[in-house]
């Protein structure tokens, strides 16, 4: 049986001795609330959750996999709902979130370490909250004040999840030729129609709502990537008081059959005149999208690194050994120049 003991001493060494993180935090007015004692507690608790909650459902989750039930329903493997509930209620989704909207405001050098532990213990599970964090980064940076007020707090506390819907069956990575359409309505909303593929966490049973960020083109938009706009399209519409309203006209059409991370639902998503609202200015969707996707790129690099050191009947191991050794060597080399 696999055993995971998070390399907490190694993480403390990186923060304290290599990067002098506490000094940096205290000298930055935006991070002055962060101290090493609190960070120690955060790392200890995530180590426990990863070892005791996430690792035990890693193999079983992969063997069972996410299941497409038909009629737009996807279920996650046994134990995932309970684990996600504990994860969300403990405040992990909003750890780096904007404190003005209910986040905790911790820096990336802390959340990168917690993400390392989650990805090492259970990569499939990690992808669900990871996409939500990316979506909150995008909305926080590019969304309107109304959109921030409507979505961020519920996403930070884990009640709602998030996705990014980019790729289409005919387009691949060439987003300039996407066909998803956004037709404006008199009330400021848009009718979103099209099909997206490879949508991580596009449908699941972990949260009450899923907030999709969707790339689409408005009528008469410029050709190519210059004509892309970004829209927030919730699974359930949100009433003025913040409660959930009727279901939006979008649904999962299928989930991908794949090798590995089978407990993570990678979905085909169909939008049929679904109600959406533009994020940022018209035709600026590509730059807004990259706010989220650059974060996801960094995280996928982390995912690949921790895959090199997955726990296989080991009482202790050092993930990212090579990367950390290089960082330490480079640091020492600079100090001696």
C-alpha positions in Angstrom: 0.0 0.0 0.0 1.3 3.4 -0.9 2.2 5.8 1.9 2.7 9.5 1.6 4.6 11.7 4.1 4.8 15.2 2.8 8.4 16.6 2.7 7.6 19.4 5.1 11.2 20.0 6.3 12.3 20.3 2.7 9.5 22.8 2.1 10.5 24.8 5.1 14.1 24.8 4.0 13.1 26.2 0.6 11.0 28.9 2.1 13.3 29.9 5.0 16.8 29.3 3.9 16.7 29.5 0.1 14.1 32.2 -0.7 14.0 34.0 2.7 10.3 34.1 2.3 9.3 35.5 5.7 11.5 38.6 5.1 9.9 39.1 1.7 6.4 38.8 3.0 7.0 41.3 5.8 8.6 43.8 3.4 5.6 43.6 1.0 2.6 45.5 2.2 0.3 43.2 0.3 1.7 40.1 2.1 2.5 41.5 5.6 -0.3 39.4 7.0 1.6 36.2 6.1 4.0 34.7 8.7 6.0 31.5 8.9 4.1 30.2 11.9 0.8 30.3 10.0 2.4 28.9 6.9 3.8 26.0 9.0 0.3 25.2 10.2 -1.0 25.3 6.6 1.6 22.9 5.3 1.1 20.5 8.3 -2.7 20.4 7.7 -2.4 19.9 4.0 0.1 17.1 4.6 -2.4 15.4 6.8 -5.3 15.8 4.4 -3.2 14.6 1.4 -2.0 11.5 3.3 -5.2 10.5 5.2 -8.0 11.6 2.8 -6.7 12.1 -0.7 -4.2 9.3 -1.1 -6.6 6.5 0.0 -9.0 7.3 -2.8 -6.3 7.7 -5.5 -6.1 4.2 -6.8 -9.7 3.3 -6.2 -10.8 6.5 -7.9 -8.7 5.7 -11.0 -10.0 2.1 -11.1 -13.6 3.3 -10.8 -13.3 6.5 -12.8 -15.7 9.3 -13.4 -19.0 8.0 -14.9 -21.1 9.6 -17.6 -24.7 8.6 -16.6 -26.3 10.2 -19.7 -28.8 13.0 -19.7 -26.0 15.5 -18.8 -25.1 13.8 -15.5 -21.5 12.9 -14.4 -20.7 11.2 -11.1 -17.3 11.1 -9.5 -15.8 7.9 -7.9 -16.6 6.7 -4.4 -15.2 8.9 -1.7 -14.6 12.0 -3.9 -17.7 13.9 -2.8 -16.9 13.4 0.8 -13.2 14.3 0.3 -14.1 17.4 -1.7 -16.6 18.6 1.0 -13.8 18.4 3.6 -11.3 20.1 1.3 -13.8 22.9 0.5 -15.0 23.4 4.1 -11.3 23.6 5.3 -10.8 26.7 3.0 -8.3 25.2 0.6 -9.9 26.4 -2.6 -9.7 30.1 -1.6 -6.3 29.9 0.0 -4.8 32.4 -2.5 -8.0 34.2 -3.3 -8.7 38.0 -3.0 -9.6 38.7 0.6 -12.0 41.4 -0.5 -14.3 38.7 -1.9 -13.7 36.0 0.8 -10.3 34.6 -0.2 -7.4 34.2 2.2 -4.8 36.1 0.3 -1.8 33.7 0.6 1.0 34.0 -1.9 1.7 31.6 -4.7 4.9 30.4 -3.1 2.7 28.9 -0.3 -0.1 27.6 -2.5 2.4 26.0 -4.9 3.5 23.8 -2.0 0.0 22.8 -1.0 -0.8 22.1 -4.6 2.3 19.9 -4.8 1.0 17.8 -2.0 -2.5 17.4 -3.5 -1.2 16.5 -6.9 1.2 14.0 -5.4 -1.5 12.3 -3.4 -4.3 12.3 -6.0 -3.8 14.0 -9.4 -7.4 13.3 -10.5 -8.9 15.0 -7.4 -6.5 17.9 -7.7 -7.8 19.0 -11.1 -11.3 19.8 -9.8 -10.3 22.6 -7.4 -7.3 23.6 -9.6 -9.6 24.7 -12.5 -11.7 26.6 -10.0 -8.7 28.5 -8.7 -7.7 29.4 -12.3 -11.2 30.6 -13.1 -11.2 32.8 -10.0 -7.9 34.4 -11.0 -9.4 35.3 -14.4 -12.6 36.7 -12.9 -10.7 38.7 -10.3 -8.5 40.2 -12.9 -10.8 40.7 -15.8 -14.4 40.5 -14.5 -16.7 43.4 -13.6 -17.4 44.3 -10.0 -20.8 42.7 -10.3 -19.3 39.5 -11.6 -16.8 39.4 -8.8 -19.5 40.0 -6.2 -21.7 37.3 -7.8 -19.2 34.5 -8.3 -16.0 34.8 -6.4 -17.0 34.1 -2.8 -19.0 31.0 -3.7 -16.0 29.7 -5.8 -13.5 30.5 -3.0 -15.5 28.6 -0.4 -15.9 25.6 -2.8 -19.7 25.8 -3.2 -19.2 26.5 -6.9 -16.6 25.2 -9.3 -15.1 26.8 -12.4 -13.8 25.8 -15.9 -12.3 27.2 -19.0 -14.0 26.2 -22.3 -11.6 26.8 -25.2 -11.1 23.9 -27.6 -13.6 22.9 -30.2 -13.7 19.7 -32.3 -12.6 21.3 -35.5 -10.2 23.8 -34.1 -7.7 22.1 -31.7 -5.3 24.8 -30.5 -6.2 27.2 -33.4 -8.6 29.3 -31.4 -8.9 31.9 -34.2 -11.2 29.6 -36.1 -13.6 28.7 -33.2 -17.3 28.6 -34.2 -19.0 29.2 -30.8 -21.3 32.2 -31.2 -22.4 34.8 -28.7 -25.5 36.7 -29.8 -26.3 39.8 -27.7 -29.6 40.3 -25.9 -31.4 43.5 -25.0 -30.7 42.9 -21.2 -26.9 42.8 -21.7 -26.6 39.0 -21.7 -25.6 36.9 -24.6 -26.9 33.6 -26.1 -23.9 31.3 -26.3 -24.1 28.4 -28.8 -21.4 25.9 -29.7 -19.5 22.8 -28.6 -16.3 22.6 -26.6 -14.1 19.6 -26.0 -11.5 18.5 -23.4 -13.2 20.5 -20.6 -11.7 19.4 -17.3 -14.4 19.3 -14.7 -17.0 20.4 -17.2 -19.6 18.4 -15.3 -19.5 16.6 -11.9 -21.4 16.1 -8.7 -19.0 17.9 -6.3 -20.5 21.4 -6.2 -23.9 23.0 -6.5 -23.0 25.1 -9.5 -20.2 25.2 -12.2 -19.1 28.5 -13.6 -17.9 28.1 -17.2 -15.7 30.6 -18.8 -16.3 30.3 -22.5 -14.5 31.7 -25.6 -16.9 32.8 -28.3 -17.3 35.3 -31.1 -19.9 38.0 -31.3 -21.6 39.0 -34.6 -19.3 40.9 -36.9 -16.2 40.2 -34.8 -12.8 40.5 -36.5 -11.5 37.3 -38.0 -9.0 35.2 -36.2 -8.0 35.4 -32.6 -8.6 39.2 -32.5 -12.3 38.5 -32.6 -12.5 36.3 -29.5 -14.5 37.4 -26.5 -14.8 35.7 -23.1 -18.1 34.9 -21.3 -19.1 33.7 -17.9 -21.8 31.0 -18.4 -23.0 29.4 -15.2 -24.5 25.9 -15.1 -27.3 27.3 -13.0 -28.3 31.0 -13.4 -27.8 33.1 -10.3 -30.7 35.2 -8.9 -30.3 38.7 -7.7 -30.1 37.5 -4.1 -27.3 35.1 -4.9 -29.5 32.0 -4.8 -29.6 29.5 -7.7 -32.2 29.9 -10.4 -33.1 27.8 -13.4 -30.7 25.5 -15.1 -28.9 27.1 -18.1 -29.2 25.5 -21.5 -25.9 23.7 -21.5 -25.0 20.1 -20.9 -22.2 17.6 -21.0 -22.4 15.3 -24.1 -19.9 12.7 -23.1 -16.7 12.3 -21.1 -13.3 11.3 -22.5 -12.0 7.7 -22.1 -8.3 8.1 -21.3 -5.3 6.5 -19.7 -4.6 7.8 -16.2 -6.5 10.5 -14.1 -9.7 8.6 -14.9 -11.4 10.1 -11.9 -11.2 13.5 -13.4 -14.0 14.1 -15.8 -12.8 15.6 -19.2 -16.0 16.6 -20.9 -17.6 17.5 -24.2 -19.8 20.5 -23.4 -22.7 21.6 -25.6 -24.0 25.2 -25.3 -27.5 25.8 -26.8 -28.4 29.5 -26.5 -27.1 29.4 -23.0 -27.2 32.7 -21.1 -23.7 34.2 -20.7 -22.2 37.6 -19.8 -19.1 39.1 -21.3 -16.0 39.2 -19.2 -14.0 42.3 -19.9 -14.2 44.2 -23.2 -15.4 42.8 -26.5 -12.7 41.0 -28.5 -10.3 40.8 -25.5 -11.1 37.3 -24.6 -7.8 35.8 -25.6 -5.8 37.9 -23.2 -8.4 37.4 -20.4 -8.2 33.6 -21.0 -4.4 33.6 -20.6 -4.8 35.0 -17.1 -6.2 31.6 -16.2 -4.4 29.4 -18.6 -0.9 30.7 -17.8 -1.6 29.7 -14.2 -2.8 26.3 -15.4 0.4 25.8 -17.4 2.5 26.4 -14.4 0.4 23.9 -12.5 0.6 21.3 -15.2 4.4 21.6 -15.0 4.0 20.9 -11.3 1.8 17.9 -12.1 4.4 16.5 -14.3 7.1 16.9 -11.7 5.2 15.3 -8.9 4.3 12.4 -11.2 8.0 11.5 -11.2 7.8 10.8 -7.5 4.4 9.3 -6.8 4.4 7.3 -3.6 5.0 3.6 -4.2 5.4 1.8 -0.8 7.7 4.5 0.5 7.6 5.9 4.0 9.2 9.2 2.8 10.5 10.6 -0.4 11.4 14.0 -1.7 9.2 15.2 -4.6 10.8 17.6 -7.1 14.2 16.6 -5.8 16.0 17.6 -9.0 14.3 21.0 -9.2 15.0 21.8 -5.6 18.6 20.7 -5.9 19.1 22.9 -8.9 17.4 25.9 -7.1 19.7 25.4 -4.0 22.8 25.0 -6.2 21.9 28.2 -8.2 21.3 30.1 -4.9 24.6 29.0 -3.4 26.4 29.8 -6.7 25.1 33.4 -6.7 26.1 33.9 -3.1 29.7 33.0 -3.9 30.1 35.2 -6.9 
